[in-house]
Structure formats: C-alpha cells, structure tokens
Amino acid sequence: MPQLNPSPWFYILMSAWISLFTLVFTKILCISHNNPMTLNTYKYKSDPWIWPWH
C-alpha cells in the first residue's frame, strides 16, 4: 500500500482549525464586548407636521 504524503493533509487540517477559530473568536468578541452604555439614549424631539388643510 502506498504511503500518503502528510504535508497537504496537515495544511488542510491546520487551515480548517484556523478558519474555525477565527469565526468563533469573532463571534465571541462581538457578544462579550457589547457595551450598551456607549449607545446614545437621547431621543430627539421631532417637529410635528404642518398639514395644509389643518
């Protein structure tokens, strides 16, 4: 039985793990670093519409 070259399989395995970790860590960082206090909670007062027939 012929021997398989482990080099491309190792590259495929490592690239799969790197892409998986990249996706997982970006999702975790988006969730954990959500700071709601930085959002602007001030509601701007809108001007009422002036209807011509009113």
mmCIF file of the N, C-alpha and C atoms, coordinates in Angstrom:
data_MODEL
# 
_entry.id   MODEL 
# 
loop_
_atom_site.group_PDB 
_atom_site.id 
_atom_site.type_symbol 
_atom_site.label_atom_id 
_atom_site.label_alt_id 
_atom_site.label_comp_id 
_atom_site.label_asym_id 
_atom_site.label_entity_id 
_atom_site.label_seq_id 
_atom_site.pdbx_PDB_ins_code 
_atom_site.Cartn_x 
_atom_site.Cartn_y 
_atom_site.Cartn_z 
_atom_site.occupancy 
_atom_site.B_iso_or_equiv 
_atom_site.pdbx_formal_charge 
_atom_site.auth_seq_id 
_atom_site.auth_comp_id 
_atom_site.auth_asym_id 
_atom_site.auth_atom_id 
_atom_site.pdbx_PDB_model_num 
ATOM 1   N N  . MET A 1 1  ? 0.846   -1.177 0.000  1.00 0.00 ? 1  MET A N  1 
ATOM 2   C CA . MET A 1 1  ? 0.000   0.000  0.000  1.00 0.00 ? 1  MET A CA 1 
ATOM 3   C C  . MET A 1 1  ? 0.895   1.244  0.000  1.00 0.00 ? 1  MET A C  1 
ATOM 4   N N  . PRO A 1 2  ? 0.610   2.219  -0.860 1.00 0.00 ? 2  PRO A N  1 
ATOM 5   C CA . PRO A 1 2  ? 1.490   3.397  -0.933 1.00 0.00 ? 2  PRO A CA 1 
ATOM 6   C C  . PRO A 1 2  ? 1.289   4.319  0.265  1.00 0.00 ? 2  PRO A C  1 
ATOM 7   N N  . GLN A 1 3  ? 2.353   4.993  0.601  1.00 0.00 ? 3  GLN A N  1 
ATOM 8   C CA . GLN A 1 3  ? 2.310   5.961  1.692  1.00 0.00 ? 3  GLN A CA 1 
ATOM 9   C C  . GLN A 1 3  ? 1.759   7.286  1.169  1.00 0.00 ? 3  GLN A C  1 
ATOM 10  N N  . LEU A 1 4  ? 0.911   7.934  1.972  1.00 0.00 ? 4  LEU A N  1 
ATOM 11  C CA . LEU A 1 4  ? 0.400   9.249  1.606  1.00 0.00 ? 4  LEU A CA 1 
ATOM 12  C C  . LEU A 1 4  ? 1.339   10.321 2.138  1.00 0.00 ? 4  LEU A C  1 
ATOM 13  N N  . ASN A 1 5  ? 1.465   11.369 1.395  1.00 0.00 ? 5  ASN A N  1 
ATOM 14  C CA . ASN A 1 5  ? 2.282   12.498 1.824  1.00 0.00 ? 5  ASN A CA 1 
ATOM 15  C C  . ASN A 1 5  ? 1.493   13.278 2.880  1.00 0.00 ? 5  ASN A C  1 
ATOM 16  N N  . PRO A 1 6  ? 1.993   13.402 4.119  1.00 0.00 ? 6  PRO A N  1 
ATOM 17  C CA . PRO A 1 6  ? 1.216   14.062 5.179  1.00 0.00 ? 6  PRO A CA 1 
ATOM 18  C C  . PRO A 1 6  ? 1.195   15.584 5.074  1.00 0.00 ? 6  PRO A C  1 
ATOM 19  N N  . SER A 1 7  ? 2.037   16.155 4.249  1.00 0.00 ? 7  SER A N  1 
ATOM 20  C CA . SER A 1 7  ? 2.138   17.611 4.192  1.00 0.00 ? 7  SER A CA 1 
ATOM 21  C C  . SER A 1 7  ? 0.840   18.292 3.758  1.00 0.00 ? 7  SER A C  1 
ATOM 22  N N  . PRO A 1 8  ? 0.182   17.895 2.659  1.00 0.00 ? 8  PRO A N  1 
ATOM 23  C CA . PRO A 1 8  ? -1.056  18.607 2.299  1.00 0.00 ? 8  PRO A CA 1 
ATOM 24  C C  . PRO A 1 8  ? -2.188  18.353 3.282  1.00 0.00 ? 8  PRO A C  1 
ATOM 25  N N  . TRP A 1 9  ? -2.225  17.176 3.898  1.00 0.00 ? 9  TRP A N  1 
ATOM 26  C CA . TRP A 1 9  ? -3.278  16.892 4.868  1.00 0.00 ? 9  TRP A CA 1 
ATOM 27  C C  . TRP A 1 9  ? -3.095  17.722 6.126  1.00 0.00 ? 9  TRP A C  1 
ATOM 28  N N  . PHE A 1 10 ? -1.850  17.910 6.519  1.00 0.00 ? 10 PHE A N  1 
ATOM 29  C CA . PHE A 1 10 ? -1.579  18.758 7.675  1.00 0.00 ? 10 PHE A CA 1 
ATOM 30  C C  . PHE A 1 10 ? -1.979  20.202 7.377  1.00 0.00 ? 10 PHE A C  1 
ATOM 31  N N  . TYR A 1 11 ? -1.705  20.677 6.160  1.00 0.00 ? 11 TYR A N  1 
ATOM 32  C CA . TYR A 1 11 ? -2.087  22.034 5.763  1.00 0.00 ? 11 TYR A CA 1 
ATOM 33  C C  . TYR A 1 11 ? -3.607  22.191 5.761  1.00 0.00 ? 11 TYR A C  1 
ATOM 34  N N  . ILE A 1 12 ? -4.318  21.195 5.258  1.00 0.00 ? 12 ILE A N  1 
ATOM 35  C CA . ILE A 1 12 ? -5.786  21.247 5.235  1.00 0.00 ? 12 ILE A CA 1 
ATOM 36  C C  . ILE A 1 12 ? -6.333  21.259 6.657  1.00 0.00 ? 12 ILE A C  1 
ATOM 37  N N  . LEU A 1 13 ? -5.772  20.421 7.516  1.00 0.00 ? 13 LEU A N  1 
ATOM 38  C CA . LEU A 1 13 ? -6.225  20.363 8.909  1.00 0.00 ? 13 LEU A CA 1 
ATOM 39  C C  . LEU A 1 13 ? -5.974  21.688 9.624  1.00 0.00 ? 13 LEU A C  1 
ATOM 40  N N  . MET A 1 14 ? -4.784  22.245 9.460  1.00 0.00 ? 14 MET A N  1 
ATOM 41  C CA . MET A 1 14 ? -4.464  23.497 10.147 1.00 0.00 ? 14 MET A CA 1 
ATOM 42  C C  . MET A 1 14 ? -5.282  24.673 9.607  1.00 0.00 ? 14 MET A C  1 
ATOM 43  N N  . SER A 1 15 ? -5.499  24.716 8.305  1.00 0.00 ? 15 SER A N  1 
ATOM 44  C CA . SER A 1 15 ? -6.301  25.817 7.759  1.00 0.00 ? 15 SER A CA 1 
ATOM 45  C C  . SER A 1 15 ? -7.760  25.706 8.203  1.00 0.00 ? 15 SER A C  1 
ATOM 46  N N  . ALA A 1 16 ? -8.270  24.490 8.347  1.00 0.00 ? 16 ALA A N  1 
ATOM 47  C CA . ALA A 1 16 ? -9.639  24.321 8.841  1.00 0.00 ? 16 ALA A CA 1 
ATOM 48  C C  . ALA A 1 16 ? -9.750  24.796 10.286 1.00 0.00 ? 16 ALA A C  1 
ATOM 49  N N  . TRP A 1 17 ? -8.763  24.444 11.124 1.00 0.00 ? 17 TRP A N  1 
ATOM 50  C CA . TRP A 1 17 ? -8.804  24.877 12.518 1.00 0.00 ? 17 TRP A CA 1 
ATOM 51  C C  . TRP A 1 17 ? -8.645  26.392 12.633 1.00 0.00 ? 17 TRP A C  1 
ATOM 52  N N  . ILE A 1 18 ? -7.784  26.969 11.828 1.00 0.00 ? 18 ILE A N  1 
ATOM 53  C CA . ILE A 1 18 ? -7.580  28.426 11.885 1.00 0.00 ? 18 ILE A CA 1 
ATOM 54  C C  . ILE A 1 18 ? -8.842  29.164 11.462 1.00 0.00 ? 18 ILE A C  1 
ATOM 55  N N  . SER A 1 19 ? -9.487  28.688 10.415 1.00 0.00 ? 19 SER A N  1 
ATOM 56  C CA . SER A 1 19 ? -10.721 29.352 9.981  1.00 0.00 ? 19 SER A CA 1 
ATOM 57  C C  . SER A 1 19 ? -11.828 29.171 11.012 1.00 0.00 ? 19 SER A C  1 
ATOM 58  N N  . LEU A 1 20 ? -11.908 28.001 11.630 1.00 0.00 ? 20 LEU A N  1 
ATOM 59  C CA . LEU A 1 20 ? -12.919 27.771 12.664 1.00 0.00 ? 20 LEU A CA 1 
ATOM 60  C C  . LEU A 1 20 ? -12.677 28.683 13.865 1.00 0.00 ? 20 LEU A C  1 
ATOM 61  N N  . PHE A 1 21 ? -11.437 28.752 14.322 1.00 0.00 ? 21 PHE A N  1 
ATOM 62  C CA . PHE A 1 21 ? -11.132 29.618 15.462 1.00 0.00 ? 21 PHE A CA 1 
ATOM 63  C C  . PHE A 1 21 ? -11.360 31.084 15.132 1.00 0.00 ? 21 PHE A C  1 
ATOM 64  N N  . THR A 1 22 ? -11.071 31.491 13.918 1.00 0.00 ? 22 THR A N  1 
ATOM 65  C CA . THR A 1 22 ? -11.305 32.879 13.522 1.00 0.00 ? 22 THR A CA 1 
ATOM 66  C C  . THR A 1 22 ? -12.787 33.216 13.584 1.00 0.00 ? 22 THR A C  1 
ATOM 67  N N  . LEU A 1 23 ? -13.615 32.341 13.065 1.00 0.00 ? 23 LEU A N  1 
ATOM 68  C CA . LEU A 1 23 ? -15.059 32.595 13.100 1.00 0.00 ? 23 LEU A CA 1 
ATOM 69  C C  . LEU A 1 23 ? -15.601 32.583 14.523 1.00 0.00 ? 23 LEU A C  1 
ATOM 70  N N  . VAL A 1 24 ? -15.174 31.615 15.321 1.00 0.00 ? 24 VAL A N  1 
ATOM 71  C CA . VAL A 1 24 ? -15.689 31.502 16.688 1.00 0.00 ? 24 VAL A CA 1 
ATOM 72  C C  . VAL A 1 24 ? -15.232 32.685 17.533 1.00 0.00 ? 24 VAL A C  1 
ATOM 73  N N  . PHE A 1 25 ? -13.964 33.059 17.445 1.00 0.00 ? 25 PHE A N  1 
ATOM 74  C CA . PHE A 1 25 ? -13.470 34.158 18.267 1.00 0.00 ? 25 PHE A CA 1 
ATOM 75  C C  . PHE A 1 25 ? -14.095 35.491 17.881 1.00 0.00 ? 25 PHE A C  1 
ATOM 76  N N  . THR A 1 26 ? -14.357 35.710 16.594 1.00 0.00 ? 26 THR A N  1 
ATOM 77  C CA . THR A 1 26 ? -15.010 36.965 16.223 1.00 0.00 ? 26 THR A CA 1 
ATOM 78  C C  . THR A 1 26 ? -16.433 37.017 16.747 1.00 0.00 ? 26 THR A C  1 
ATOM 79  N N  . LYS A 1 27 ? -17.134 35.886 16.755 1.00 0.00 ? 27 LYS A N  1 
ATOM 80  C CA . LYS A 1 27 ? -18.487 35.865 17.309 1.00 0.00 ? 27 LYS A CA 1 
ATOM 81  C C  . LYS A 1 27 ? -18.456 36.088 18.815 1.00 0.00 ? 27 LYS A C  1 
ATOM 82  N N  . ILE A 1 28 ? -17.497 35.476 19.508 1.00 0.00 ? 28 ILE A N  1 
ATOM 83  C CA . ILE A 1 28 ? -17.410 35.632 20.962 1.00 0.00 ? 28 ILE A CA 1 
ATOM 84  C C  . ILE A 1 28 ? -17.045 37.071 21.313 1.00 0.00 ? 28 ILE A C  1 
ATOM 85  N N  . LEU A 1 29 ? -16.122 37.668 20.583 1.00 0.00 ? 29 LEU A N  1 
ATOM 86  C CA . LEU A 1 29 ? -15.729 39.041 20.882 1.00 0.00 ? 29 LEU A CA 1 
ATOM 87  C C  . LEU A 1 29 ? -16.853 40.022 20.609 1.00 0.00 ? 29 LEU A C  1 
ATOM 88  N N  . CYS A 1 30 ? -17.673 39.766 19.611 1.00 0.00 ? 30 CYS A N  1 
ATOM 89  C CA . CYS A 1 30 ? -18.813 40.640 19.337 1.00 0.00 ? 30 CYS A CA 1 
ATOM 90  C C  . CYS A 1 30 ? -19.824 40.577 20.470 1.00 0.00 ? 30 CYS A C  1 
ATOM 91  N N  . ILE A 1 31 ? -20.019 39.405 21.029 1.00 0.00 ? 31 ILE A N  1 
ATOM 92  C CA . ILE A 1 31 ? -21.012 39.249 22.094 1.00 0.00 ? 31 ILE A CA 1 
ATOM 93  C C  . ILE A 1 31 ? -20.482 39.798 23.411 1.00 0.00 ? 31 ILE A C  1 
ATOM 94  N N  . SER A 1 32 ? -19.241 39.495 23.763 1.00 0.00 ? 32 SER A N  1 
ATOM 95  C CA . SER A 1 32 ? -18.743 39.841 25.085 1.00 0.00 ? 32 SER A CA 1 
ATOM 96  C C  . SER A 1 32 ? -18.379 41.317 25.222 1.00 0.00 ? 32 SER A C  1 
ATOM 97  N N  . HIS A 1 33 ? -18.033 41.993 24.146 1.00 0.00 ? 33 HIS A N  1 
ATOM 98  C CA . HIS A 1 33 ? -17.621 43.385 24.249 1.00 0.00 ? 33 HIS A CA 1 
ATOM 99  C C  . HIS A 1 33 ? -18.740 44.344 23.862 1.00 0.00 ? 33 HIS A C  1 
ATOM 100 N N  . ASN A 1 34 ? -19.970 43.933 24.015 1.00 0.00 ? 34 ASN A N  1 
ATOM 101 C CA . ASN A 1 34 ? -21.091 44.813 23.725 1.00 0.00 ? 34 ASN A CA 1 
ATOM 102 C C  . ASN A 1 34 ? -21.314 45.712 24.936 1.00 0.00 ? 34 ASN A C  1 
ATOM 103 N N  . ASN A 1 35 ? -21.080 46.987 24.768 1.00 0.00 ? 35 ASN A N  1 
ATOM 104 C CA . ASN A 1 35 ? -21.236 47.941 25.856 1.00 0.00 ? 35 ASN A CA 1 
ATOM 105 C C  . ASN A 1 35 ? -22.446 48.817 25.556 1.00 0.00 ? 35 ASN A C  1 
ATOM 106 N N  . PRO A 1 36 ? -23.596 48.540 26.183 1.00 0.00 ? 36 PRO A N  1 
ATOM 107 C CA . PRO A 1 36 ? -24.789 49.324 25.858 1.00 0.00 ? 36 PRO A CA 1 
ATOM 108 C C  . PRO A 1 36 ? -24.746 50.753 26.384 1.00 0.00 ? 36 PRO A C  1 
ATOM 109 N N  . MET A 1 37 ? -23.841 51.066 27.284 1.00 0.00 ? 37 MET A N  1 
ATOM 110 C CA . MET A 1 37 ? -23.782 52.423 27.812 1.00 0.00 ? 37 MET A CA 1 
ATOM 111 C C  . MET A 1 37 ? -23.219 53.407 26.790 1.00 0.00 ? 37 MET A C  1 
ATOM 112 N N  . THR A 1 38 ? -22.539 52.924 25.779 1.00 0.00 ? 38 THR A N  1 
ATOM 113 C CA . THR A 1 38 ? -21.991 53.836 24.789 1.00 0.00 ? 38 THR A CA 1 
ATOM 114 C C  . THR A 1 38 ? -23.039 54.272 23.779 1.00 0.00 ? 38 THR A C  1 
ATOM 115 N N  . LEU A 1 39 ? -24.172 53.605 23.750 1.00 0.00 ? 39 LEU A N  1 
ATOM 116 C CA . LEU A 1 39 ? -25.216 53.979 22.811 1.00 0.00 ? 39 LEU A CA 1 
ATOM 117 C C  . LEU A 1 39 ? -25.895 55.261 23.268 1.00 0.00 ? 39 LEU A C  1 
ATOM 118 N N  . ASN A 1 40 ? -26.317 56.061 22.332 1.00 0.00 ? 40 ASN A N  1 
ATOM 119 C CA . ASN A 1 40 ? -26.978 57.311 22.640 1.00 0.00 ? 40 ASN A CA 1 
ATOM 120 C C  . ASN A 1 40 ? -28.441 57.019 22.961 1.00 0.00 ? 40 ASN A C  1 
ATOM 121 N N  . THR A 1 41 ? -28.857 57.307 24.192 1.00 0.00 ? 41 THR A N  1 
ATOM 122 C CA . THR A 1 41 ? -30.229 57.031 24.600 1.00 0.00 ? 41 THR A CA 1 
ATOM 123 C C  . THR A 1 41 ? -31.113 58.267 24.510 1.00 0.00 ? 41 THR A C  1 
ATOM 124 N N  . TYR A 1 42 ? -30.539 59.383 24.095 1.00 0.00 ? 42 TYR A N  1 
ATOM 125 C CA . TYR A 1 42 ? -31.324 60.603 23.971 1.00 0.00 ? 42 TYR A CA 1 
ATOM 126 C C  . TYR A 1 42 ? -32.215 60.512 22.745 1.00 0.00 ? 42 TYR A C  1 
ATOM 127 N N  . LYS A 1 43 ? -33.508 60.759 22.961 1.00 0.00 ? 43 LYS A N  1 
ATOM 128 C CA . LYS A 1 43 ? -34.447 60.738 21.844 1.00 0.00 ? 43 LYS A CA 1 
ATOM 129 C C  . LYS A 1 43 ? -34.671 62.176 21.386 1.00 0.00 ? 43 LYS A C  1 
ATOM 130 N N  . TYR A 1 44 ? -34.379 62.394 20.130 1.00 0.00 ? 44 TYR A N  1 
ATOM 131 C CA . TYR A 1 44 ? -34.546 63.731 19.583 1.00 0.00 ? 44 TYR A CA 1 
ATOM 132 C C  . TYR A 1 44 ? -36.027 64.029 19.387 1.00 0.00 ? 44 TYR A C  1 
ATOM 133 N N  . LYS A 1 45 ? -36.398 65.254 19.748 1.00 0.00 ? 45 LYS A N  1 
ATOM 134 C CA . LYS A 1 45 ? -37.787 65.648 19.589 1.00 0.00 ? 45 LYS A CA 1 
ATOM 135 C C  . LYS A 1 45 ? -38.017 66.019 18.132 1.00 0.00 ? 45 LYS A C  1 
ATOM 136 N N  . SER A 1 46 ? -38.962 65.363 17.540 1.00 0.00 ? 46 SER A N  1 
ATOM 137 C CA . SER A 1 46 ? -39.254 65.655 16.135 1.00 0.00 ? 46 SER A CA 1 
ATOM 138 C C  . SER A 1 46 ? -40.306 66.757 16.048 1.00 0.00 ? 46 SER A C  1 
ATOM 139 N N  . ASP A 1 47 ? -40.192 67.564 15.029 1.00 0.00 ? 47 ASP A N  1 
ATOM 140 C CA . ASP A 1 47 ? -41.168 68.627 14.802 1.00 0.00 ? 47 ASP A CA 1 
ATOM 141 C C  . ASP A 1 47 ? -42.452 68.028 14.243 1.00 0.00 ? 47 ASP A C  1 
ATOM 142 N N  . PRO A 1 48 ? -43.590 68.503 14.712 1.00 0.00 ? 48 PRO A N  1 
ATOM 143 C CA . PRO A 1 48 ? -44.843 67.967 14.160 1.00 0.00 ? 48 PRO A CA 1 
ATOM 144 C C  . PRO A 1 48 ? -45.043 68.440 12.730 1.00 0.00 ? 48 PRO A C  1 
ATOM 145 N N  . TRP A 1 49 ? -45.723 67.645 11.981 1.00 0.00 ? 49 TRP A N  1 
ATOM 146 C CA . TRP A 1 49 ? -46.011 68.008 10.600 1.00 0.00 ? 49 TRP A CA 1 
ATOM 147 C C  . TRP A 1 49 ? -47.100 69.075 10.573 1.00 0.00 ? 49 TRP A C  1 
ATOM 148 N N  . ILE A 1 50 ? -46.946 70.000 9.671  1.00 0.00 ? 50 ILE A N  1 
ATOM 149 C CA . ILE A 1 50 ? -47.967 71.031 9.487  1.00 0.00 ? 50 ILE A CA 1 
ATOM 150 C C  . ILE A 1 50 ? -48.709 70.699 8.205  1.00 0.00 ? 50 ILE A C  1 
ATOM 151 N N  . TRP A 1 51 ? -49.941 70.258 8.366  1.00 0.00 ? 51 TRP A N  1 
ATOM 152 C CA . TRP A 1 51 ? -50.745 69.880 7.208  1.00 0.00 ? 51 TRP A CA 1 
ATOM 153 C C  . TRP A 1 51 ? -51.426 71.122 6.642  1.00 0.00 ? 51 TRP A C  1 
ATOM 154 N N  . PRO A 1 52 ? -51.492 71.262 5.356  1.00 0.00 ? 52 PRO A N  1 
ATOM 155 C CA . PRO A 1 52 ? -52.083 72.478 4.776  1.00 0.00 ? 52 PRO A CA 1 
ATOM 156 C C  . PRO A 1 52 ? -53.584 72.593 5.033  1.00 0.00 ? 52 PRO A C  1 
ATOM 157 N N  . TRP A 1 53 ? -54.273 71.514 5.260  1.00 0.00 ? 53 TRP A N  1 
ATOM 158 C CA . TRP A 1 53 ? -55.723 71.594 5.461  1.00 0.00 ? 53 TRP A CA 1 
ATOM 159 C C  . TRP A 1 53 ? -56.096 71.644 6.934  1.00 0.00 ? 53 TRP A C  1 
ATOM 160 N N  . HIS A 1 54 ? -55.136 71.746 7.797  1.00 0.00 ? 54 HIS A N  1 
ATOM 161 C CA . HIS A 1 54 ? -55.435 71.752 9.228  1.00 0.00 ? 54 HIS A CA 1 
ATOM 162 C C  . HIS A 1 54 ? -55.486 73.150 9.753  1.00 0.00 ? 54 HIS A C  1 
# 
